[in-house]
Amino acid sequence: MAPVGGKKAKRGILERLNSGEVVIGDGGFVFALEKRGYVKAGPWTPEAAVEHPEAGASIVGVNCHFDPTISLQTVKLMKEGLEAARLKAHLMSQPLAYHTPDCNKQGFIDLPEFPFGLEPRVTTRWDIQKYAREAYNLGVRYIGGCCGFEPYHIRAIAEELAPERGFLPPASEKHGSWGSGLDMHTKPWIRARARKEYWENLRIASGRPYNPSLSKPDAWGVTKGTSELMQQKEATTEQQLRELFEKQKFKSAQ
């Protein structure tokens, strides 16, 4: 519904900032846009981070669609872009809690497991402690998570950064740090795992001997302007679904 008095004019970024509004730009979609060809290819992230230097963005970073590794690589490029432009901004990172090295243009939504088969890709708490440390060392101070993050993942962030924060989270009372509670286990080989070095260096197995380690992302070639991306208010019809099913079969066979 249009506001009383006519359509409200859209305020520019400078006007919004000058009014005291807090503006956070999500870098995850920029990452996807570059891969889909909507913005300049190459070292695009530094350009995106300083596209409007006169606006003086307070926070820049990445959210969702990609795993901690890719997200931090992206934040690093953003940081380099800011430094090159002699700008200052807080850095933020909120990646997925899924390993997605094989994802394609739009991130994890292109994976065939999305959204109900992603559990085998879930990061361990130790993965997230590593992520938290690397993010902090990079200069990120808004460290969090997006899709797939569970309470124990957030606890892992807080525990890893406890020396900097000066305290542990309350939930740390529920377990021993770095598996230290295993020192009372009845089996000696389990007791031997009650140390940080073991969990930091463990190479995780999937337990799925007949499954591939990576997936082939869906590549439908759907880009901006394609009718299939147009959302409709009414429910998807059976005919529309059948057309999509047939297209999926064709794409899978390619």
Backbone as JSON, one array per atom type, in Angstrom:
{
  "sequence": "MAPVGGKKAKRGILERLNSGEVVIGDGGFVFALEKRGYVKAGPWTPEAAVEHPEAGASIVGVNCHFDPTISLQTVKLMKEGLEAARLKAHLMSQPLAYHTPDCNKQGFIDLPEFPFGLEPRVTTRWDIQKYAREAYNLGVRYIGGCCGFEPYHIRAIAEELAPERGFLPPASEKHGSWGSGLDMHTKPWIRARARKEYWENLRIASGRPYNPSLSKPDAWGVTKGTSELMQQKEATTEQQLRELFEKQKFKSAQ",
  "N": [[0.85, -1.19, 0.0], [0.62, 2.18, -0.86], [2.16, 4.96, 0.81], [0.44, 7.52, 2.69], [-0.19, 10.52, 0.97], [1.18, 10.01, -1.31], [3.73, 8.22, -3.22], [6.52, 7.25, -1.36], [9.68, 8.71, -1.48], [12.69, 7.07, -2.28], [15.34, 6.9, -0.06], [18.77, 7.86, -0.29], [21.97, 6.21, 0.3], [23.78, 7.89, 1.68], [22.12, 9.8, 2.85], [20.65, 8.18, 4.54], [22.63, 7.27, 6.32], [23.5, 9.69, 7.4], [21.29, 10.36, 8.85], [21.51, 8.85, 11.01], [20.87, 6.21, 10.85], [21.58, 2.74, 11.09], [23.36, 0.92, 8.82], [23.84, -2.1, 7.29], [25.64, -3.83, 4.94], [25.18, -6.72, 3.04], [27.58, -8.95, 2.06], [27.46, -11.47, 0.91], [25.59, -11.77, -1.16], [26.74, -10.22, -3.09], [28.97, -11.67, -3.73], [27.75, -13.87, -4.96], [26.55, -12.58, -7.11], [28.73, -11.79, -8.63], [29.72, -14.24, -9.5], [27.63, -14.97, -11.09], [27.78, -13.24, -13.14], [26.89, -10.6, -12.98], [28.29, -8.48, -11.94], [31.52, -6.94, -12.23], [34.01, -9.17, -13.26], [36.87, -10.88, -11.81], [39.08, -9.25, -9.54], [36.78, -8.57, -7.83], [35.7, -8.24, -5.25], [37.14, -6.35, -3.53], [36.46, -4.06, -4.98], [33.69, -4.01, -4.69], [33.46, -3.59, -1.95], [34.32, -1.0, -1.62], [32.75, 0.5, -3.23], [31.09, 2.66, -2.81], [32.68, 4.83, -1.45], [32.28, 7.35, -0.4], [30.14, 7.05, 1.2], [30.87, 5.94, 3.56], [30.6, 3.34, 4.88], [29.9, 1.55, 7.8], [30.1, -1.12, 8.54], [31.26, -3.97, 6.88], [31.0, -7.08, 5.15], [30.41, -10.66, 4.97], [27.64, -12.8, 4.46], [25.99, -15.89, 4.8], [25.26, -18.5, 2.28], [27.87, -19.48, 1.6], [30.71, -21.43, 2.79], [32.74, -21.34, 5.89], [35.47, -21.14, 5.09], [35.53, -20.07, 2.4], [34.1, -17.75, 2.91], [35.76, -16.29, 4.67], [37.96, -15.93, 3.03], [36.83, -14.18, 1.27], [36.2, -11.98, 2.92], [38.77, -11.22, 3.52], [39.63, -10.2, 1.05], [37.91, -8.03, 0.9], [38.83, -6.52, 3.06], [41.41, -5.89, 2.17], [40.71, -4.29, 0.02], [39.48, -2.13, 1.32], [41.65, -1.14, 2.77], [43.34, -0.4, 0.68], [41.91, 1.71, -0.33], [42.12, 3.41, 1.73], [40.22, 3.42, 3.76], [38.14, 2.9, 6.65], [36.44, 0.36, 8.37], [34.23, -1.76, 10.22], [34.56, -5.3, 10.27], [32.59, -8.12, 9.3], [31.41, -11.51, 9.63], [29.39, -14.17, 8.7], [29.08, -17.14, 8.03], [27.96, -20.22, 6.39], [27.25, -23.27, 8.21], [28.03, -25.45, 6.88], [30.16, -27.49, 4.89], [31.14, -26.41, 1.8], [32.8, -26.69, -0.62], [32.37, -27.38, -3.23], [30.27, -25.94, -4.21], [28.39, -23.84, -6.45], [27.5, -21.17, -8.61], [25.42, -19.75, -7.08], [26.05, -20.42, -4.52], [25.31, -22.59, -1.75], [22.69, -23.23, -2.43], [22.68, -24.22, -4.96], [23.56, -26.78, -4.72], [22.79, -30.25, -4.98], [21.9, -31.39, -2.62], [20.58, -29.45, -1.21], [17.51, -28.32, 0.26], [17.32, -30.28, 2.22], [19.15, -32.33, 2.61], [21.61, -31.76, 3.69], [22.97, -32.43, 5.98], [25.27, -34.24, 6.15], [27.32, -32.53, 5.55], [27.78, -30.85, 7.65], [29.7, -28.74, 9.72], [32.18, -29.47, 12.23], [32.42, -28.8, 15.76], [35.01, -28.2, 16.21], [35.92, -27.35, 13.74], [34.62, -24.92, 13.67], [35.76, -23.57, 15.8], [38.29, -23.19, 14.77], [37.61, -21.57, 12.6], [36.65, -19.3, 13.99], [38.98, -18.39, 15.25], [40.63, -17.8, 13.04], [39.08, -15.83, 11.83], [39.1, -13.83, 13.8], [41.85, -13.26, 13.9], [42.11, -12.17, 11.43], [40.95, -9.78, 11.74], [38.28, -9.53, 12.0], [35.47, -8.64, 13.87], [32.8, -8.94, 14.26], [31.6, -11.79, 14.59], [29.94, -14.57, 13.58], [27.31, -16.84, 12.62], [25.37, -18.45, 10.03], [22.97, -20.22, 8.17], [22.61, -23.58, 9.23], [24.12, -23.4, 11.53], [24.36, -24.43, 14.88], [23.54, -24.39, 18.43], [25.88, -25.42, 19.74], [27.85, -24.76, 17.96], [27.94, -21.95, 18.1], [28.69, -21.75, 20.73], [31.25, -22.8, 20.48], [32.56, -20.75, 19.12], [32.52, -18.75, 21.09], [34.02, -20.02, 23.07], [36.52, -20.37, 21.86], [37.34, -17.75, 21.64], [37.5, -16.95, 24.23], [39.84, -16.15, 25.73], [40.28, -13.57, 24.71], [37.85, -12.35, 25.26], [37.65, -12.62, 27.96], [36.16, -14.33, 29.51], [34.32, -17.44, 29.8], [31.51, -18.85, 27.99], [28.29, -19.48, 29.57], [27.35, -22.05, 28.86], [29.59, -23.61, 28.69], [29.96, -25.02, 30.96], [28.79, -27.41, 30.59], [30.37, -29.26, 29.34], [33.69, -30.66, 28.77], [36.52, -28.74, 27.91], [37.88, -29.0, 24.65], [37.46, -31.77, 24.56], [38.27, -32.69, 27.02], [36.85, -34.0, 28.97], [36.88, -36.65, 28.33], [38.87, -37.97, 29.61], [38.18, -39.72, 31.59], [37.06, -41.89, 30.43], [36.15, -45.32, 29.83], [37.57, -46.76, 27.93], [40.91, -46.98, 26.82], [41.88, -45.94, 24.35], [40.02, -44.02, 23.79], [40.36, -42.31, 25.95], [42.79, -41.29, 25.21], [42.13, -39.37, 23.43], [41.54, -37.08, 24.72], [42.43, -34.33, 24.29], [43.55, -31.27, 22.84], [45.19, -31.32, 20.53], [44.55, -33.69, 19.23], [41.87, -33.38, 18.27], [42.11, -31.1, 16.76], [43.62, -31.9, 14.58], [42.36, -34.04, 13.41], [41.24, -35.95, 10.68], [38.26, -35.97, 9.28], [36.0, -38.62, 8.61], [33.37, -39.55, 6.34], [31.72, -41.73, 6.58], [30.16, -42.85, 4.64], [30.51, -45.04, 2.42], [29.84, -45.49, -0.31], [29.25, -43.11, -1.4], [29.96, -40.04, -3.16], [32.64, -37.71, -2.48], [32.31, -35.1, -3.17], [29.75, -33.05, -4.7], [27.88, -32.57, -7.76], [27.04, -29.47, -8.69], [23.8, -28.05, -9.39], [23.19, -26.75, -12.59], [21.43, -24.82, -14.1], [21.44, -22.62, -15.67], [19.94, -20.41, -15.08], [19.28, -17.09, -14.95], [19.25, -13.54, -14.17], [16.16, -12.09, -14.94], [15.04, -14.3, -16.09], [12.07, -16.14, -16.59], [11.45, -18.16, -14.79], [12.41, -17.33, -12.39], [10.67, -15.52, -11.47], [8.5, -14.67, -8.91], [5.32, -15.83, -7.76], [2.06, -15.13, -6.46], [0.1, -17.07, -6.15], [-0.23, -20.63, -5.51], [2.2, -23.0, -6.73], [1.38, -24.68, -9.69], [0.3, -28.05, -10.6], [1.0, -28.63, -13.23], [3.1, -26.81, -13.69], [4.95, -27.82, -11.88], [5.4, -30.37, -13.0], [6.67, -29.63, -15.36], [9.02, -28.56, -14.33], [10.1, -30.87, -13.14], [10.65, -32.42, -15.38], [12.55, -30.84, -16.61], [14.54, -31.01, -14.71], [15.27, -33.72, -14.92], [16.35, -33.71, -17.52], [18.52, -31.93, -17.2], [20.04, -33.33, -15.33], [20.86, -35.5, -16.78], [22.71, -34.5, -18.49]],
  "CA": [[0.0, 0.0, 0.0], [1.4, 3.4, -0.95], [1.96, 5.8, 1.98], [-0.43, 8.68, 2.52], [0.52, 11.65, 0.38], [1.91, 9.61, -2.5], [4.83, 7.27, -3.07], [7.64, 7.77, -0.6], [10.94, 8.7, -2.22], [13.72, 6.21, -1.71], [16.47, 7.67, 0.43], [20.08, 7.39, -0.67], [22.78, 5.67, 1.39], [24.35, 8.98, 2.48], [21.03, 10.38, 3.63], [20.31, 7.23, 5.59], [23.7, 7.28, 7.31], [23.5, 10.99, 8.07], [20.16, 10.42, 9.76], [21.82, 8.01, 12.17], [20.45, 4.83, 10.61], [22.64, 1.73, 10.98], [23.22, 0.23, 7.55], [24.76, -3.22, 7.12], [25.57, -4.39, 3.6], [25.48, -8.16, 3.0], [28.49, -9.24, 0.96], [27.23, -12.78, 0.32], [24.89, -11.68, -2.44], [27.68, -9.67, -4.08], [29.78, -12.81, -4.14], [26.96, -14.64, -5.9], [26.34, -11.78, -8.3], [29.93, -11.84, -9.46], [29.78, -15.56, -10.14], [26.56, -15.06, -12.08], [28.07, -12.33, -14.23], [26.21, -9.31, -12.87], [29.26, -7.44, -11.63], [32.8, -7.14, -12.89], [34.77, -10.35, -12.87], [38.24, -10.6, -11.37], [39.16, -8.84, -8.13], [35.55, -7.79, -7.65], [35.31, -7.98, -3.87], [37.62, -5.04, -3.07], [35.68, -3.02, -5.65], [32.36, -3.96, -4.08], [33.57, -3.08, -0.59], [34.58, 0.45, -1.63], [32.01, 1.05, -4.36], [30.59, 3.98, -2.41], [33.54, 5.26, -0.34], [31.76, 8.57, 0.21], [29.08, 6.7, 2.14], [31.48, 5.63, 4.84], [29.94, 2.2, 5.49], [30.48, 1.21, 9.1], [30.33, -2.56, 8.62], [31.22, -4.72, 5.62], [31.29, -8.48, 5.41], [29.77, -11.71, 4.19], [26.62, -13.55, 5.17], [25.28, -17.0, 4.19], [25.51, -19.08, 0.95], [29.18, -20.11, 1.45], [31.24, -21.97, 4.05], [33.67, -20.46, 6.58], [36.71, -20.94, 4.34], [35.28, -19.13, 1.31], [33.65, -16.48, 3.48], [36.91, -15.54, 5.19], [38.75, -15.5, 1.88], [36.14, -13.02, 0.72], [36.4, -10.87, 3.84], [40.16, -10.79, 3.36], [39.67, -9.33, -0.13], [37.23, -6.79, 1.28], [39.75, -5.78, 3.93], [42.46, -5.35, 1.31], [40.11, -3.2, -0.75], [39.31, -0.99, 2.21], [42.97, -0.59, 3.08], [43.84, 0.26, -0.52], [41.17, 2.97, -0.48], [42.36, 4.16, 2.97], [38.96, 3.51, 4.47], [38.03, 2.08, 7.85], [35.11, -0.21, 8.61], [34.2, -3.01, 10.98], [34.38, -6.48, 9.41], [31.69, -9.12, 9.86], [31.37, -12.79, 8.91], [28.35, -15.08, 9.14], [29.04, -18.17, 6.99], [27.2, -21.44, 6.64], [27.91, -24.29, 9.01], [28.19, -26.58, 5.97], [31.3, -27.45, 3.99], [30.6, -26.29, 0.44], [33.85, -26.38, -1.59], [31.91, -27.73, -4.56], [29.1, -25.18, -4.6], [28.59, -23.11, -7.7], [27.15, -19.77, -8.77], [24.63, -19.13, -6.02], [26.35, -21.01, -3.24], [24.81, -23.92, -1.41], [21.37, -23.53, -3.0], [22.9, -24.95, -6.21], [23.92, -28.16, -4.43], [21.62, -31.14, -5.04], [21.45, -31.73, -1.27], [19.83, -28.34, -0.62], [17.92, -27.96, 1.6], [17.01, -31.3, 3.22], [20.15, -33.4, 2.67], [22.9, -31.1, 3.93], [23.56, -32.82, 7.27], [26.64, -34.78, 6.08], [28.28, -31.45, 5.34], [27.84, -29.99, 8.83], [31.02, -28.56, 10.32], [32.32, -29.86, 13.63], [32.7, -27.67, 16.67], [36.44, -27.86, 16.06], [35.98, -26.53, 12.53], [34.14, -23.57, 13.97], [36.77, -22.91, 16.63], [39.32, -22.75, 13.82], [37.04, -20.43, 11.87], [36.6, -18.14, 14.89], [40.35, -17.89, 15.44], [41.09, -17.2, 11.79], [38.33, -14.6, 11.64], [39.62, -12.84, 14.74], [43.19, -12.86, 13.47], [41.94, -11.37, 10.21], [40.45, -8.47, 12.13], [36.82, -9.56, 12.08], [34.99, -8.54, 15.24], [31.41, -9.4, 14.26], [31.81, -13.18, 14.18], [28.74, -15.35, 13.85], [27.02, -17.89, 11.67], [24.07, -18.4, 9.38], [22.29, -21.51, 8.03], [23.32, -24.75, 9.68], [24.73, -23.21, 12.85], [23.64, -24.92, 16.05], [24.06, -23.77, 19.66], [27.25, -25.82, 20.08], [28.75, -24.0, 17.09], [28.1, -20.62, 18.68], [29.49, -21.94, 21.95], [32.63, -23.0, 20.05], [33.11, -19.42, 18.84], [32.74, -18.07, 22.36], [35.11, -20.68, 23.8], [37.79, -20.08, 21.19], [37.71, -16.36, 21.88], [37.41, -16.67, 25.66], [40.97, -15.34, 26.21], [40.08, -12.18, 24.33], [36.64, -11.85, 25.9], [37.87, -12.6, 29.4], [35.29, -15.27, 30.22], [33.7, -18.51, 29.02], [30.05, -18.79, 27.99], [27.69, -20.36, 30.59], [27.17, -23.42, 28.38], [30.84, -24.36, 28.8], [29.86, -25.88, 32.14], [28.17, -28.68, 30.2], [31.32, -30.2, 28.73], [35.09, -30.34, 28.98], [37.15, -28.08, 26.77], [38.67, -29.83, 23.73], [37.29, -33.18, 24.86], [38.99, -33.07, 28.25], [36.02, -34.9, 29.77], [37.11, -38.04, 27.93], [39.97, -38.57, 30.37], [37.64, -40.73, 32.5], [36.39, -42.92, 29.64], [36.6, -46.68, 30.17], [38.48, -47.28, 26.9], [42.14, -46.18, 26.78], [42.05, -45.19, 23.1], [39.15, -42.85, 23.88], [41.02, -41.39, 26.87], [43.89, -40.66, 24.48], [41.58, -38.28, 22.62], [41.21, -35.97, 25.61], [43.44, -33.28, 24.09], [43.31, -30.35, 21.74], [45.94, -31.7, 19.33], [43.85, -34.77, 18.53], [40.69, -32.89, 17.58], [42.52, -30.1, 15.77], [44.27, -32.52, 13.42], [41.6, -35.19, 12.96], [40.66, -35.92, 9.34], [36.92, -36.53, 9.47], [35.46, -39.51, 7.59], [31.94, -39.34, 6.17], [30.97, -42.94, 6.93], [29.29, -43.21, 3.52], [31.5, -45.59, 1.49], [29.44, -45.5, -1.72], [28.88, -41.76, -1.78], [31.09, -39.19, -3.57], [33.04, -36.71, -1.49], [31.79, -33.82, -3.66], [28.56, -33.15, -5.54], [27.83, -31.77, -8.97], [26.0, -28.46, -8.5], [22.83, -27.84, -10.46], [23.58, -25.65, -13.48], [20.28, -24.64, -14.97], [21.61, -21.44, -16.5], [18.89, -19.45, -14.76], [19.88, -15.81, -14.59], [18.34, -12.42, -13.98], [15.22, -11.88, -16.02], [14.41, -15.56, -16.49], [10.71, -16.22, -16.07], [11.38, -19.11, -13.69], [12.77, -16.65, -11.14], [9.56, -14.64, -11.09], [7.66, -15.26, -7.87], [3.89, -15.63, -7.94], [1.32, -15.19, -5.2], [-0.66, -18.32, -6.07], [0.58, -21.84, -5.35], [2.7, -23.6, -7.96], [0.43, -25.66, -10.21], [0.82, -29.37, -10.92], [1.63, -28.55, -14.55], [4.38, -26.13, -13.52], [5.85, -28.76, -11.22], [5.78, -31.4, -13.97], [7.65, -29.02, -16.27], [10.29, -28.48, -13.6], [10.61, -32.22, -12.97], [11.2, -32.83, -16.67], [13.78, -30.08, -16.83], [15.53, -31.57, -13.81], [15.74, -34.97, -15.52], [17.17, -33.36, -18.65], [19.78, -31.35, -16.71], [20.8, -34.38, -14.62], [21.39, -36.41, -17.78], [23.75, -33.83, -19.27]],
  "C": [[0.88, 1.23, 0.0], [1.14, 4.27, 0.27], [1.06, 6.99, 1.66], [0.38, 9.84, 1.96], [1.34, 11.27, -0.82], [3.05, 8.67, -2.17], [6.01, 7.91, -2.36], [8.93, 7.64, -1.39], [11.96, 7.85, -1.51], [14.93, 7.04, -1.31], [17.78, 7.04, 0.0], [20.87, 6.94, 0.55], [23.35, 6.77, 2.28], [23.3, 9.6, 3.39], [20.67, 9.47, 4.79], [21.36, 7.23, 6.7], [23.72, 8.58, 8.1], [22.37, 11.12, 9.06], [20.38, 9.56, 11.0], [21.41, 6.57, 12.0], [21.67, 3.92, 10.5], [22.4, 0.92, 9.72], [24.27, -0.85, 7.45], [24.57, -3.79, 5.72], [25.99, -5.85, 3.61], [26.36, -8.45, 1.8], [28.24, -10.57, 0.28], [26.57, -12.69, -1.04], [25.8, -11.09, -3.51], [28.57, -10.78, -4.63], [29.05, -13.63, -5.2], [26.75, -13.88, -7.21], [27.55, -11.8, -9.22], [30.0, -13.16, -10.21], [28.72, -15.7, -11.22], [26.71, -14.03, -13.2], [27.41, -10.97, -14.14], [27.14, -8.17, -12.5], [30.6, -7.84, -12.22], [33.54, -8.36, -12.35], [36.18, -9.95, -12.45], [38.24, -10.19, -9.91], [37.98, -7.96, -7.75], [35.28, -7.39, -6.22], [35.86, -6.67, -3.33], [36.83, -3.9, -3.71], [34.31, -2.87, -5.01], [32.4, -3.31, -2.71], [33.75, -1.57, -0.56], [33.85, 1.12, -2.78], [31.47, 2.44, -4.06], [31.41, 4.49, -1.22], [33.02, 6.51, 0.35], [30.69, 8.27, 1.24], [29.63, 6.36, 3.51], [30.8, 4.48, 5.55], [30.66, 1.8, 6.77], [30.85, -0.26, 9.22], [30.26, -3.15, 7.21], [31.56, -6.17, 5.93], [30.48, -9.4, 4.53], [28.77, -12.47, 5.05], [26.03, -14.65, 4.28], [25.87, -17.47, 2.86], [26.84, -19.82, 0.82], [29.75, -20.49, 2.81], [32.26, -21.02, 4.68], [34.94, -20.16, 5.78], [36.53, -19.89, 3.24], [34.89, -17.76, 1.86], [34.83, -15.65, 3.98], [37.85, -15.11, 4.07], [38.15, -14.23, 1.27], [36.33, -11.79, 1.61], [37.82, -10.33, 3.73], [40.3, -9.85, 2.16], [39.0, -7.99, 0.15], [38.15, -5.91, 2.11], [40.85, -5.14, 3.11], [41.94, -4.18, 0.48], [39.92, -1.95, 0.08], [40.64, -0.32, 2.51], [43.54, 0.16, 1.88], [43.18, 1.61, -0.73], [41.33, 3.87, 0.75], [41.05, 4.45, 3.69], [38.97, 2.6, 5.68], [36.59, 1.6, 8.0], [35.25, -1.45, 9.46], [33.95, -4.16, 10.01], [33.46, -7.47, 10.1], [31.71, -10.38, 9.0], [30.31, -13.68, 9.53], [28.18, -16.17, 8.08], [28.04, -19.27, 7.32], [27.95, -22.33, 7.61], [28.03, -25.58, 8.2], [29.47, -26.4, 5.16], [30.78, -27.43, 2.56], [31.69, -25.96, -0.58], [33.43, -26.6, -3.04], [30.7, -26.92, -5.01], [29.44, -24.27, -5.78], [28.06, -21.69, -7.57], [26.47, -19.13, -7.57], [24.92, -19.73, -4.66], [25.63, -22.32, -3.01], [23.43, -24.23, -1.98], [21.49, -24.22, -4.36], [23.26, -26.42, -5.97], [22.68, -29.04, -4.46], [21.08, -31.51, -3.66], [20.6, -30.63, -0.63], [18.33, -28.55, -0.79], [17.84, -29.1, 2.62], [18.01, -32.45, 3.29], [21.53, -32.88, 2.98], [23.63, -31.6, 5.18], [24.96, -33.42, 7.16], [27.72, -33.72, 5.91], [28.49, -30.57, 6.58], [29.26, -29.93, 9.4], [31.03, -29.06, 11.77], [32.54, -28.62, 14.49], [34.16, -27.23, 16.54], [36.67, -27.05, 14.79], [35.63, -25.08, 12.84], [35.1, -22.84, 14.92], [37.9, -22.39, 15.75], [38.86, -21.53, 13.05], [37.06, -19.17, 12.74], [37.99, -17.53, 15.08], [40.87, -17.19, 14.19], [40.37, -15.88, 11.52], [38.86, -13.5, 12.54], [40.99, -12.34, 14.31], [43.15, -12.0, 12.22], [41.48, -9.96, 10.53], [38.94, -8.39, 12.2], [36.41, -9.52, 13.56], [33.5, -8.84, 15.37], [31.46, -10.81, 13.69], [30.59, -13.99, 14.57], [28.55, -16.43, 12.82], [25.62, -17.75, 11.12], [23.5, -19.82, 9.31], [23.18, -22.67, 8.47], [23.96, -24.62, 11.05], [23.8, -23.68, 13.95], [24.21, -24.26, 17.29], [25.49, -24.17, 19.99], [28.28, -25.16, 19.16], [29.0, -22.61, 17.67], [28.92, -20.7, 19.96], [30.96, -22.1, 21.59], [33.31, -21.67, 19.73], [33.47, -18.72, 20.15], [33.89, -18.7, 23.14], [36.47, -20.38, 23.17], [38.27, -18.67, 21.52], [37.59, -15.97, 23.35], [38.61, -15.87, 26.18], [40.81, -13.85, 25.88], [38.88, -11.56, 25.06], [36.78, -11.79, 27.42], [36.99, -13.54, 30.19], [34.76, -16.31, 29.24], [32.18, -18.33, 29.01], [29.49, -19.74, 29.05], [27.6, -21.81, 30.15], [28.45, -24.25, 28.44], [30.86, -25.27, 30.02], [29.36, -27.26, 31.79], [29.15, -29.68, 29.6], [32.74, -29.76, 29.05], [35.7, -29.74, 27.73], [38.03, -29.03, 25.98], [38.63, -31.31, 24.12], [37.95, -33.64, 26.14], [38.18, -34.01, 29.13], [36.2, -36.37, 29.42], [38.19, -38.72, 28.76], [39.5, -39.61, 31.38], [36.93, -41.85, 31.75], [36.97, -44.3, 29.95], [37.61, -47.24, 29.16], [39.72, -46.39, 26.78], [42.32, -45.39, 25.5], [41.12, -43.97, 23.03], [39.77, -41.82, 24.83], [42.15, -40.64, 26.17], [43.43, -39.5, 23.61], [41.24, -37.05, 23.44], [42.25, -34.86, 25.51], [43.12, -32.49, 22.83], [43.96, -30.82, 20.45], [45.21, -32.78, 18.53], [42.72, -34.22, 17.68], [41.03, -31.83, 16.54], [43.02, -30.74, 14.48], [43.52, -33.72, 12.86], [41.05, -34.97, 11.55], [39.35, -36.68, 9.39], [36.51, -37.43, 8.3], [33.95, -39.32, 7.51], [31.12, -40.54, 6.61], [30.02, -43.39, 5.84], [30.16, -43.75, 2.38], [31.12, -45.53, 0.02], [29.04, -44.11, -2.23], [30.12, -40.96, -2.22], [31.42, -38.19, -2.47], [32.53, -35.32, -1.87], [30.57, -34.06, -4.54], [28.72, -32.3, -6.8], [26.7, -30.75, -8.81], [25.03, -28.39, -9.68], [23.26, -26.63, -11.28], [22.48, -25.46, -14.52], [20.42, -23.44, -15.9], [20.55, -20.39, -16.26], [19.54, -18.17, -14.26], [18.81, -14.74, -14.47], [17.44, -12.23, -15.2], [14.52, -13.14, -16.48], [13.05, -15.69, -15.82], [10.6, -17.15, -14.86], [11.75, -18.48, -12.35], [11.66, -15.72, -10.66], [8.68, -15.33, -10.06], [6.2, -14.92, -8.12], [3.18, -15.81, -6.61], [0.6, -16.53, -5.03], [0.29, -19.51, -5.97], [1.03, -22.36, -6.71], [1.74, -24.69, -8.42], [1.11, -26.99, -10.48], [1.54, -29.36, -12.27], [3.0, -27.87, -14.46], [5.4, -27.05, -12.86], [6.32, -29.84, -12.18], [6.82, -30.88, -14.95], [9.02, -28.92, -15.6], [10.92, -29.86, -13.42], [11.27, -32.71, -14.25], [12.51, -32.11, -16.96], [14.9, -30.62, -15.94], [16.11, -32.86, -14.35], [16.7, -34.69, -16.68], [18.52, -32.82, -18.21], [20.65, -32.41, -16.05], [21.46, -35.33, -15.61], [22.53, -35.81, -18.61], [25.15, -34.11, -18.72]]
}
